Amino acid sequence: MKIILKNFLTLQNISNLAKEIRVFFKIGSIILINGPMGVGKTTLLREVLKEYKVSSPSFLHALTYGEFLHIDAYTLTKEQFLLLNIEEELESKCIIIEWGNLVENIVKNFLATKIKLNIDYHNEKREIVLMIDEGR
């Protein structure tokens, strides 16, 4: 994976970071968003997909916004995740997976550009790192 962006996430720069990140959200890509509970995964995604009314799919497991399929893998079993037919959806969607680290071993062999978006606490700040693997 190649690091594309590394910065601290603040209320002052979230809009600019979201614009930088948005260019990687393309049909046929899998975006794996990782970070601890409450770090701002959904908040950042709301800013990235500003034209949609993004909400957390925690209880529904998956929501669709235009060409984006937003999945929360936190409570999904492997069997439930596989039932979402991600490989088929990649033909017409950009797949966004919160808690992507939980399904990374499943999607690693899918023919798609994989993008990791990690948000974590670093010295009481929120650090964001975006990495890309175009190896398919």
Backbone hydrogen bonds, N-H to C=O, Kabsch-Sander energy under -0.5 kcal/mol:
donor,donor_aa,acceptor,acceptor_aa,energy
2,K,132,I,-2.5
4,I,130,L,-3.2
5,L,130,L,-1.6
7,N,128,I,-2.3
9,L,126,R,-3.7
10,T,8,F,-0.6
14,I,10,T,-1.3
17,L,13,N,-2.7
18,A,14,I,-2.4
19,K,15,S,-1.7
20,E,16,N,-1.9
21,I,17,L,-2.5
22,R,18,A,-2.4
23,V,19,K,-0.8
24,F,21,I,-2.2
25,F,22,R,-1.9
26,K,24,F,-1.5
28,G,93,K,-2.6
29,S,26,K,-1.9
30,I,113,T,-2.9
31,I,29,S,-0.5
31,I,95,I,-3.5
32,L,30,I,-0.6
32,L,115,I,-3.6
33,I,31,I,-0.7
33,I,97,I,-2.8
34,N,32,L,-0.6
34,N,117,L,-2.4
39,V,36,P,-1.9
44,L,40,G,-2.5
45,L,41,K,-2.0
46,R,42,T,-2.5
47,E,43,T,-1.4
48,V,44,L,-2.3
49,L,45,L,-2.7
50,K,47,E,-0.9
52,Y,49,L,-2.3
54,V,52,Y,-1.4
61,H,57,P,-3.1
62,A,60,L,-1.0
63,L,70,H,-2.6
65,Y,68,F,-2.8
68,F,65,Y,-2.2
69,L,94,C,-2.5
70,H,63,L,-3.4
70,H,68,F,-0.6
71,I,69,L,-0.6
71,I,96,I,-3.4
72,D,61,H,-2.3
73,A,71,I,-0.6
73,A,98,E,-2.4
76,L,73,A,-0.5
81,F,77,T,-2.5
82,L,78,K,-2.5
83,L,79,E,-1.6
84,L,80,Q,-0.5
84,L,81,F,-1.4
85,N,82,L,-1.6
89,E,85,N,-2.1
90,L,86,I,-1.9
91,E,88,E,-1.3
92,S,89,E,-1.6
93,K,89,E,-1.5
94,C,67,E,-2.8
95,I,29,S,-2.7
95,I,93,K,-0.5
96,I,69,L,-3.3
96,I,94,C,-0.6
97,I,31,I,-3.4
97,I,95,I,-0.5
98,E,71,I,-3.0
98,E,96,I,-0.6
99,W,33,I,-1.9
100,G,33,I,-1.7
100,G,97,I,-0.8
102,L,99,W,-2.0
103,V,100,G,-1.6
104,E,100,G,-0.7
106,I,103,V,-1.0
107,V,103,V,-2.1
108,K,104,E,-1.4
109,N,106,I,-0.6
110,F,107,V,-1.8
112,A,110,F,-1.6
113,T,28,G,-1.0
114,K,133,D,-2.1
115,I,30,I,-2.9
116,K,131,M,-2.4
117,L,32,L,-3.0
117,L,115,I,-0.5
118,N,116,K,-0.6
118,N,129,V,-2.8
119,I,34,N,-2.6
120,D,127,E,-2.3
122,H,125,K,-3.4
125,K,122,H,-1.2
126,R,9,L,-0.6
127,E,120,D,-3.4
127,E,125,K,-0.7
128,I,7,N,-3.5
129,V,118,N,-2.5
130,L,5,L,-2.7
131,M,116,K,-2.8
131,M,129,V,-0.5
132,I,2,K,-2.3
133,D,114,K,-2.7
136,R,133,D,-0.5
